[in-house]
C-alpha cells in the first residue's frame, strides 16, 4: 500500500517540474524575440512573470506582470514554439502601447477587439518568422478586410469605428476567434477595490451594466467567452504573488516606465534603420503616434502659461503663527497680514487659429473651440482678463475675434459661425500675427494653437513664439510638418 505522504511528495516533484518547464518555455520565447528583433531588447525582459499554481487556463497581463498557469503554457506550446512566441509578443505589445491603461467607461467588447486587432496588425507587419502561427495566413486576410472597411488599424481609430459602426454578430465572433490571445480581465480592475475577491463572471456583469448600448448578441458572446474557462479566478491570489522577490524580469516601478521603454525601442529603431527597413518605419510610426497621442490636452495648454502678479489675497503666504501670536500678545494687533497680490501662472496673450478650409469638419471645429475654452476657463489657465485672438483662416484670413474676458468667451461660443471653406494655406496666419506683434496688439504672446486637418502649406521659418498644430486625427500629421512645431491630436 502506497502511503499518502509518498503520493504528496510525488505530486510536489511533478509540480516543480511543470513550473521549471513553463519558465524555460517563456525564456525560449523571449530569446527568439530578442534574436530576431534587437530593438525589442529593453521591452522583452521588463515584464515580470508570476505563475498561478492553483488555477488552470491563466494567461493575462496587468501592465506590470504576466500571470500564467503551467497547463496553459503547455497547451499553447503544443502548437509550436513560434506560436507561443507570437502569444508572448502579443501581450508584450499590449504593454508597450499601454492598452491596459483604459477608462472604466470604455466599451469593453470593442476595446478588447480593437486592441487585439491593432496588436496583430503590428505583429504581421514585422514579418518575423519566429512569430508565425497556423492562423497567420487567415489573420492576414481578415486584417486586409478590416482595414479596407475601417481604415488604419490603430487602436483608437478602430475603437471609434466599432462604436460608430458596430460590427454584426458574425464579424464579432470571427474577430474574437482569430485575434484573441490573452484574457483582459485585469485591465478593468485598476479602479476597483482590489482587496475584495472577484471572479471573472462578476467583472463581465459589471461591464455590461456600464455599456448598456451594446447589442444583446454582443453581451451574450461576452458572457459565453468566459464561461468556457475556470471563472472562479481570485484576484487576491495574484496580489499575494506580487510579493515574491524571486520573480524574473525587471520590476516596473510605475505606470510611466512603459513610456520610457517605448522611447528606448523607438530610439533603437532610429539608430539601426538599415537592418529593419520598412518594418522599422512601421514600428516607428506607431510608436510615435502612441507617444504623441497620450498628451493630456489640459496639461498641454498650460505650457503656454506664464507667471503674472494678480491683485488678490495670497493665502499661501499667510503666516497663521505670527498672526495669532500678535492677537494674543497685543490683543487686536496682528503682527502680519497676508499679501494683497499673488503670483499666478496663466495665459494672457494667445492666438487660436482655426483651419476653415472645405476639408475641415465644421462640427469638429466647434467641438474643438468648446473644449479648448472649457479647459481654459474651468482650470484657471486664463485669469479674469486676457487677450485671446480667435482667427479663422483658409487660404486667407477670414475673421479675427478678440476676447478680453469671460463674458466675451460666452458670447463667442453662443454665436460661433464658421467662415471660409476655401483652400488651405497656413502662412497668412503667421504673417497676420507678426503684424499684430508689430502693432503691439500682442505684447506677450505665449503661443499659437492651430487646429487643422493638416492639408496645407506650412511656413518654412520658425516664429519667435511657440506653435502647436492640433490635428484632427493621426493620419493628418505628415512628414511635411515643420520640426519646430509641436504636434497634438485632438480627441473629441
C-alpha positions as CSV (number, residue, x, y, z in Angstrom):
1,X,0.0,0.0,0.0
2,X,1.4,3.4,-1.1
3,X,1.4,6.0,1.7
4,X,-0.3,9.4,1.4
5,X,3.0,11.2,2.1
6,X,4.6,9.4,-0.8
7,X,1.8,10.5,-3.2
8,X,2.0,14.1,-2.0
9,X,5.8,14.1,-2.4
10,X,5.4,12.7,-5.9
11,X,2.8,15.4,-6.8
12,X,5.1,18.1,-5.5
13,X,8.0,16.9,-7.6
14,X,5.8,16.8,-10.7
15,X,4.5,20.3,-9.9
16,X,8.1,21.6,-9.6
17,X,9.0,20.1,-12.9
18,X,6.0,21.8,-14.5
19,X,7.0,25.2,-13.0
20,X,10.5,24.9,-14.3
21,X,9.5,23.7,-17.7
22,X,6.9,26.5,-18.1
23,X,9.6,29.1,-17.2
24,X,12.0,27.6,-19.7
25,X,9.4,27.9,-22.5
26,X,8.8,31.5,-21.7
27,X,12.6,32.2,-21.6
28,X,12.9,30.5,-25.0
29,X,10.2,32.7,-26.5
30,X,12.0,35.8,-25.0
31,X,15.3,34.7,-26.6
32,X,13.7,34.2,-30.0
33,X,12.2,37.7,-30.0
34,X,15.4,39.4,-29.0
35,X,17.4,37.3,-31.5
36,X,15.1,38.4,-34.4
37,X,14.2,41.9,-33.2
38,X,17.0,43.6,-31.3
39,X,15.0,46.8,-30.8
40,X,12.7,44.8,-28.5
41,X,15.5,44.0,-26.1
42,X,14.5,46.6,-23.5
43,X,10.8,45.6,-23.5
44,X,11.1,41.8,-23.5
45,X,12.6,41.5,-20.1
46,X,10.6,44.3,-18.5
47,X,7.6,42.2,-17.8
48,X,7.6,40.3,-14.5
49,X,6.4,36.7,-14.6
50,X,4.2,35.1,-12.0
51,X,2.8,31.5,-12.1
52,X,-0.7,30.9,-10.7
53,X,-0.2,27.4,-9.4
54,X,-3.8,26.7,-8.1
55,X,-5.7,27.7,-11.3
56,X,-5.9,26.5,-14.8
57,X,-6.1,28.3,-18.1
58,X,-4.5,31.6,-16.9
59,X,-2.6,33.9,-19.4
60,X,-3.0,37.6,-18.7
61,X,-1.2,40.9,-18.1
62,X,-1.9,43.9,-15.9
63,X,0.8,46.2,-17.3
64,X,3.4,45.0,-14.8
65,X,3.2,41.2,-14.7
66,X,2.4,38.3,-16.9
67,X,0.3,35.9,-14.9
68,X,0.1,32.3,-16.2
69,X,-0.6,28.7,-15.3
70,X,1.7,25.9,-16.4
71,X,-1.1,24.0,-18.1
72,X,-1.9,27.0,-20.3
73,X,1.8,27.3,-21.3
74,X,1.9,23.6,-22.2
75,X,-1.3,23.9,-24.2
76,X,0.0,26.8,-26.3
77,X,3.4,25.1,-26.7
78,X,1.8,22.1,-28.3
79,X,1.2,24.3,-31.4
80,X,4.9,25.0,-31.6
81,X,7.4,27.4,-30.0
82,X,6.8,30.0,-32.8
83,X,3.1,30.0,-31.8
84,X,3.9,30.6,-28.2
85,X,6.4,33.3,-29.1
86,X,3.7,35.0,-31.0
87,X,1.4,34.9,-27.9
88,X,4.2,36.4,-25.7
89,X,4.8,39.2,-28.3
90,X,1.1,39.9,-28.3
91,X,0.9,40.6,-24.6
92,X,4.2,42.5,-24.7
93,X,2.8,44.9,-27.3
94,X,-0.3,45.4,-25.2
95,X,2.0,46.7,-22.5
96,X,4.3,48.8,-24.8
97,X,1.2,50.6,-26.2
98,X,-0.5,50.6,-22.8
99,X,-3.8,49.1,-23.9
100,X,-4.4,48.1,-20.3
101,X,-4.4,51.8,-19.3
102,X,-8.1,52.3,-20.0
103,X,-11.1,54.2,-18.6
104,X,-13.8,52.4,-16.7
105,X,-16.4,53.9,-19.0
106,X,-14.9,52.2,-22.1
107,X,-17.0,49.7,-24.1
108,X,-15.0,46.6,-23.1
109,X,-16.0,44.4,-26.0
110,X,-15.0,47.0,-28.6
111,X,-11.8,48.0,-26.7
112,X,-10.7,44.4,-26.4
113,X,-11.3,43.8,-30.1
114,X,-9.6,47.0,-31.2
115,X,-6.5,46.4,-29.0
116,X,-6.2,42.8,-30.1
117,X,-6.6,43.6,-33.8
118,X,-4.1,46.6,-33.6
119,X,-1.5,44.3,-31.9
120,X,-2.0,41.5,-34.5
121,X,-1.6,44.0,-37.4
122,X,1.6,45.2,-35.8
123,X,2.9,41.6,-35.5
124,X,2.0,40.8,-39.1
125,X,3.8,44.0,-40.3
126,X,7.0,42.8,-38.5
127,X,7.3,39.9,-40.9
128,X,9.3,37.8,-38.4
129,X,9.3,34.0,-38.9
130,X,9.6,33.4,-35.2
131,X,6.0,34.8,-34.8
132,X,4.3,32.6,-37.4
133,X,1.3,30.6,-36.2
134,X,-1.1,28.2,-38.0
135,X,-3.6,31.1,-38.1
136,X,-1.2,33.7,-39.6
137,X,-2.5,33.4,-43.1
138,X,-6.1,33.6,-42.1
139,X,-5.3,36.6,-39.8
140,X,-3.6,38.5,-42.7
141,X,-6.7,38.0,-44.9
142,X,-9.0,39.2,-42.2
143,X,-6.8,42.2,-41.4
144,X,-6.9,43.3,-45.0
145,X,-10.7,43.1,-45.0
146,X,-11.0,45.1,-41.7
147,X,-8.5,47.7,-43.0
148,X,-10.4,48.1,-46.2
149,X,-13.6,48.7,-44.3
150,X,-12.4,50.7,-41.3
151,X,-9.1,52.3,-42.4
152,X,-5.9,52.4,-40.5
153,X,-5.8,49.8,-37.7
154,X,-4.5,52.0,-34.8
155,X,-6.4,51.1,-31.6
156,X,-8.1,54.5,-31.0
157,X,-9.3,54.8,-34.6
158,X,-10.5,51.2,-34.7
159,X,-12.3,51.6,-31.3
160,X,-14.2,54.7,-32.6
161,X,-15.1,52.9,-35.7
162,X,-16.6,50.0,-33.8
163,X,-18.6,52.4,-31.6
164,X,-19.9,54.4,-34.6
165,X,-20.5,51.5,-36.8
166,X,-20.9,48.3,-34.7
167,X,-19.9,45.0,-36.3
168,X,-22.5,42.4,-36.7
169,X,-22.6,39.2,-34.6
170,X,-20.8,37.1,-37.2
171,X,-18.0,39.6,-37.5
172,X,-17.5,39.8,-33.8
173,X,-17.3,36.1,-33.5
174,X,-14.8,35.7,-36.2
175,X,-12.6,38.6,-34.9
176,X,-12.6,37.2,-31.4
177,X,-11.7,33.7,-32.7
178,X,-8.8,35.0,-34.8
179,X,-7.3,37.8,-32.7
180,X,-8.0,37.0,-29.0
181,X,-4.8,35.7,-27.3
182,X,-4.9,36.7,-23.6
183,X,-7.6,37.5,-21.0
184,X,-8.0,41.2,-20.4
185,X,-9.8,40.9,-17.1
186,X,-7.1,42.7,-15.1
187,X,-7.2,45.8,-17.3
188,X,-10.6,46.7,-15.8
189,X,-9.6,46.1,-12.2
190,X,-7.4,49.2,-11.7
191,X,-10.0,51.4,-10.1
192,X,-11.9,48.7,-8.2
193,X,-11.5,47.5,-4.6
194,X,-8.5,45.2,-5.0
195,X,-9.0,43.7,-1.5
196,X,-12.3,42.1,-2.5
197,X,-12.1,38.7,-4.2
198,X,-13.8,39.0,-7.6
199,X,-14.4,36.3,-10.2
200,X,-14.5,36.8,-13.9
201,X,-18.2,36.4,-14.3
202,X,-18.8,39.3,-11.8
203,X,-16.5,41.6,-13.8
204,X,-18.3,40.8,-17.0
205,X,-21.7,41.6,-15.5
206,X,-20.4,44.9,-14.2
207,X,-19.1,45.8,-17.7
208,X,-22.5,45.0,-19.2
209,X,-24.1,47.5,-16.9
210,X,-21.7,50.2,-17.9
211,X,-22.2,49.6,-21.6
212,X,-26.0,49.2,-21.9
213,X,-25.8,50.4,-25.5
214,X,-24.2,47.1,-26.6
215,X,-26.3,44.8,-28.7
216,X,-27.8,41.8,-27.0
217,X,-25.7,39.4,-29.1
218,X,-22.5,41.1,-28.0
219,X,-23.5,40.7,-24.4
220,X,-24.2,37.0,-24.9
221,X,-20.9,36.5,-26.6
222,X,-19.1,38.4,-23.9
223,X,-20.6,36.0,-21.3
224,X,-20.0,32.8,-23.2
225,X,-16.4,33.6,-24.0
226,X,-15.6,33.4,-20.3
227,X,-18.0,30.6,-19.3
228,X,-15.7,28.0,-21.0
229,X,-12.8,28.5,-18.6
230,X,-12.3,28.4,-14.9
231,X,-14.1,31.6,-14.0
232,X,-13.5,31.5,-10.2
233,X,-10.2,33.3,-10.5
234,X,-9.4,35.1,-7.3
235,X,-7.7,38.4,-8.0
236,X,-6.3,38.5,-4.4
237,X,-4.2,35.4,-5.2
238,X,-2.4,37.4,-7.9
239,X,-1.7,40.3,-5.4
240,X,-0.1,37.9,-3.0
241,X,2.1,36.6,-5.7
242,X,3.4,40.1,-6.3
243,X,5.4,39.8,-3.0
244,X,7.6,37.1,-4.4
245,X,11.1,38.5,-4.6
246,X,12.4,35.7,-6.8
247,X,10.3,36.6,-9.8
248,X,12.1,37.1,-13.2
249,X,12.2,40.4,-15.1
250,X,12.8,44.0,-14.1
251,X,10.1,45.2,-11.7
252,X,8.2,48.1,-13.2
253,X,8.3,51.0,-10.7
254,X,5.4,52.9,-12.1
255,X,2.9,53.1,-15.0
256,X,5.3,55.6,-16.7
257,X,8.0,53.0,-17.1
258,X,6.4,51.7,-20.3
259,X,6.7,55.2,-21.7
260,X,10.4,55.1,-21.1
261,X,10.6,51.6,-22.6
262,X,8.7,52.7,-25.7
263,X,11.1,55.6,-26.2
264,X,14.0,53.2,-25.9
265,X,12.5,50.9,-28.5
266,X,11.9,53.9,-30.8
267,X,15.5,55.1,-30.4
268,X,16.9,51.6,-31.1
269,X,14.9,51.6,-34.4
270,X,16.1,55.0,-35.4
271,X,19.7,54.0,-34.8
272,X,19.5,50.9,-36.9
273,X,17.1,51.7,-39.8
274,X,19.2,49.7,-42.3
275,X,18.7,46.4,-40.5
276,X,14.9,46.7,-40.2
277,X,13.9,48.6,-43.3
278,X,10.2,49.1,-43.8
279,X,9.5,47.1,-40.6
280,X,11.4,49.7,-38.6
281,X,9.4,52.5,-40.3
282,X,6.1,50.9,-39.4
283,X,7.1,50.4,-35.8
284,X,8.4,54.0,-35.5
285,X,5.1,55.4,-36.9
286,X,3.0,53.5,-34.4
287,X,5.4,54.3,-31.5
288,X,5.5,58.0,-32.4
289,X,1.7,58.1,-32.6
290,X,1.4,56.3,-29.2
291,X,3.8,58.8,-27.7
292,X,2.1,61.9,-29.0
293,X,-1.5,60.7,-28.5
294,X,-1.1,60.4,-24.8
295,X,-0.6,64.1,-24.2
296,X,-3.3,65.4,-22.0
297,X,-4.8,68.5,-23.7
298,X,-5.4,70.4,-20.5
299,X,-1.8,69.8,-19.4
300,X,-0.7,70.8,-22.9
301,X,-2.5,74.1,-22.7
302,X,-0.7,75.0,-19.5
303,X,2.6,75.0,-21.5
304,X,1.6,78.5,-22.7
305,X,1.1,79.9,-19.3
306,X,3.4,82.5,-17.6
307,X,3.7,83.9,-14.1
308,X,1.8,87.2,-13.5
309,X,1.0,89.2,-10.4
310,X,-2.7,89.2,-9.6
311,X,-4.5,91.6,-7.2
312,X,-5.9,89.0,-4.7
313,X,-5.1,87.7,-1.2
314,X,-2.2,85.2,-1.3
315,X,-3.4,82.6,1.2
316,X,-0.2,80.6,0.7
317,X,2.0,83.4,2.1
318,X,-0.2,83.9,5.2
319,X,1.6,83.0,8.4
320,X,-1.0,81.9,11.0
321,X,1.5,81.5,13.8
322,X,2.7,85.1,13.7
323,X,-0.9,86.4,13.1
324,X,-2.3,84.6,16.1
325,X,0.7,85.4,18.3
326,X,0.1,89.1,17.6
327,X,-3.6,88.8,18.5
328,X,-2.7,87.0,21.8
329,X,0.2,89.2,22.8
330,X,-1.1,92.6,21.7
331,X,-4.8,91.8,21.8
332,X,-6.2,93.2,18.5
333,X,-2.9,93.8,16.7
334,X,-1.8,91.0,14.3
335,X,1.9,91.0,13.5
336,X,1.5,90.1,9.8
337,X,-1.2,90.5,7.2
338,X,-1.4,88.3,4.0
339,X,-0.1,89.7,0.8
340,X,-2.7,91.5,-1.3
341,X,-1.1,90.3,-4.5
342,X,-0.3,86.8,-5.7
343,X,1.9,85.2,-8.4
344,X,-0.3,83.0,-10.7
345,X,0.7,81.1,-13.8
346,X,-1.9,81.7,-16.5
347,X,-2.3,82.8,-20.1
348,X,-2.7,86.5,-21.1
349,X,-1.9,86.6,-24.8
350,X,-2.8,83.7,-27.0
351,X,-3.8,83.1,-30.7
352,X,-6.2,80.2,-31.6
353,X,-6.2,79.7,-35.4
354,X,-8.9,77.6,-37.0
355,X,-8.5,76.0,-40.4
356,X,-11.8,76.6,-42.0
357,X,-11.0,75.1,-45.4
358,X,-13.5,72.9,-47.2
359,X,-11.8,69.7,-45.9
360,X,-12.3,70.6,-42.3
361,X,-15.4,69.3,-40.4
362,X,-17.4,72.3,-39.1
363,X,-18.9,70.4,-36.2
364,X,-15.5,69.1,-35.2
365,X,-14.2,72.7,-35.2
366,X,-17.0,73.8,-32.8
367,X,-16.2,70.9,-30.5
368,X,-12.5,71.9,-30.5
369,X,-13.3,75.5,-29.7
370,X,-15.8,74.5,-26.9
371,X,-13.4,72.0,-25.3
372,X,-10.5,74.5,-25.5
373,X,-12.3,77.3,-23.7
374,X,-13.9,74.8,-21.3
375,X,-10.3,73.8,-20.2
376,X,-9.1,77.4,-20.3
377,X,-11.9,78.8,-18.1
378,X,-12.6,75.9,-15.7
379,X,-9.0,75.2,-14.8
380,X,-7.9,78.8,-14.2
381,X,-5.5,78.6,-17.2
382,X,-6.7,82.1,-18.0
383,X,-7.3,84.9,-15.5
384,X,-10.2,87.4,-15.3
385,X,-8.7,89.5,-18.1
386,X,-6.8,88.2,-21.1
387,X,-6.2,88.9,-24.8
388,X,-7.1,85.9,-27.0
389,X,-7.4,86.2,-30.7
390,X,-9.5,83.5,-32.4
391,X,-8.5,83.6,-36.1
392,X,-10.4,81.8,-38.9
393,X,-8.4,81.2,-42.0
394,X,-8.5,79.0,-45.1
395,X,-6.2,80.4,-47.9
396,X,-6.5,83.9,-46.3
397,X,-7.7,85.5,-43.1
398,X,-11.4,85.3,-42.8
399,X,-12.1,86.6,-39.3
400,X,-10.4,87.6,-36.1
401,X,-12.5,87.7,-32.9
402,X,-10.7,89.3,-29.9
403,X,-11.8,88.0,-26.5
404,X,-10.9,90.1,-23.4
405,X,-12.9,88.5,-20.6
406,X,-15.1,85.5,-19.9
407,X,-18.3,87.3,-20.9
408,X,-16.7,87.7,-24.4
409,X,-16.0,84.0,-24.4
410,X,-19.6,83.1,-23.5
411,X,-20.9,85.3,-26.3
412,X,-18.5,84.0,-28.8
413,X,-19.3,80.4,-28.1
414,X,-23.1,81.1,-28.4
415,X,-22.7,82.8,-31.8
416,X,-19.8,80.9,-33.4
417,X,-20.1,80.9,-37.1
418,X,-17.6,79.1,-39.4
419,X,-16.3,81.4,-42.2
420,X,-14.2,80.3,-45.1
421,X,-14.4,76.8,-46.7
422,X,-11.8,77.5,-49.4
423,X,-8.3,76.1,-49.8
424,X,-5.7,75.8,-47.1
425,X,-2.5,77.9,-46.5
426,X,-1.1,78.2,-43.0
427,X,1.3,81.1,-43.9
428,X,-1.3,84.0,-43.8
429,X,-1.9,83.4,-40.1
430,X,1.8,83.7,-39.2
431,X,2.1,86.9,-41.3
432,X,-1.0,88.3,-39.6
433,X,0.3,87.5,-36.1
434,X,3.6,89.2,-36.9
435,X,1.7,92.3,-37.9
436,X,-0.3,92.2,-34.6
437,X,3.0,91.9,-32.6
438,X,4.5,94.9,-34.6
439,X,1.4,97.0,-33.8
440,X,1.8,95.9,-30.1
441,X,-1.7,94.4,-30.1
442,X,0.0,91.2,-28.8
443,X,2.6,92.3,-26.2
444,X,3.3,89.0,-24.5
445,X,2.3,86.2,-26.9
446,X,3.0,82.8,-25.4
447,X,1.9,80.7,-28.4
448,X,-0.3,79.8,-31.4
449,X,-2.7,76.9,-31.4
450,X,-3.6,75.9,-35.0
451,X,-6.4,73.5,-35.4
452,X,-6.3,71.8,-38.8
453,X,-6.7,68.7,-40.9
454,X,-3.0,69.0,-41.8
455,X,-3.5,69.5,-45.5
456,X,-1.9,72.8,-46.5
457,X,1.3,74.8,-47.0
458,X,3.4,75.3,-43.9
459,X,5.8,78.2,-43.2
460,X,9.5,77.4,-43.5
461,X,10.8,79.7,-40.8
462,X,10.3,79.2,-37.1
463,X,8.4,82.1,-35.4
464,X,9.5,83.8,-32.2
465,X,6.6,82.2,-30.3
466,X,5.7,78.6,-29.7
467,X,3.5,76.9,-32.2
468,X,1.3,73.8,-31.9
469,X,-0.6,72.2,-34.7
470,X,-3.7,70.5,-33.3
471,X,-4.6,67.7,-35.7
472,X,-8.0,66.0,-36.3
473,X,-6.5,62.5,-36.2
474,X,-3.3,60.6,-36.6
475,X,-3.4,60.4,-40.4
476,X,-3.3,64.2,-40.6
477,X,0.3,64.5,-39.4
478,X,2.6,64.1,-42.3
479,X,6.3,64.4,-42.9
480,X,5.9,68.0,-44.1
481,X,5.0,69.3,-40.6
482,X,7.9,71.6,-39.5
483,X,10.3,70.1,-36.9
484,X,10.0,73.2,-34.8
485,X,6.2,72.9,-34.4
486,X,4.5,70.9,-31.6
487,X,2.1,68.2,-32.8
488,X,-1.0,67.3,-30.8
489,X,-4.0,65.2,-31.7
490,X,-7.5,66.4,-30.7
491,X,-9.6,63.7,-29.1
492,X,-13.2,64.8,-29.2
